[in-house]
Amino acid sequence: MRLLLQRVSRARVDVAGAAGPVAAGGIGPGLLVLAGFGKADTLDLPGTRLWTTLCAKLLDLRIFPDDADKLNLSLRDTGGGLLLVSQFTLYADTRRGRRPSFSAAAAPELARALYDRLAADLAASAPGDFAQGVFAAEMWLDFVNWGPVSILLDSADYAD
C-alpha cells in the first residue's frame, strides 16, 4: 500500500458524469490522500499491525503548523478534513521506455476491496470532514497544496 499525503488548504474531487464532471466531495484545510495498492497487498492486510500503523501515521504525522509556525500538529490535533482518492498510478514503473508499466499494481477487484475498507476505516477515525473519490472513475482533483507538503507512506518501509 502506498499513501501519498498532501497537506492542503482545500481539496475537491469531481467524477465523470453523463453531462460532465459531477462533484464527489471536498474538504477545507487537511489532507488529500492518494491511495494505491500493489500486488503484494492481500485481503488479509486490513486490521493487521501494518494497516493500523499506516492509518495512525496518516492521522498523527505532525505536518501542520502550530502558533509558532513549527510543524508540531497532526490532522487529529487540527481537526482537519481528509479527502481519499484511489490512485493505482502510485505503482507506476518508469524504468524502461517512455510508457509506464502498472504491472506492480493490485488487480482492480482486490484494490477496490482494499480501498473500500481503507475509506471505511479512515471515515470512522477522521477528526474532521471526510470525503472520497469514486474507485476506477475518471476524476478531476482541484486542490491547493499548502506548504507545499507531500509525504509518501509506503507499506514496504514499515514491513517486518
Summary of the structure (lengths in Angstrom):
residues: 160
radius of gyration: 15.7
end to end distance: 14.4
largest distance: 48.1
contacts: 489
relative contact order: 0.30
helix: 26%
strand: 38%
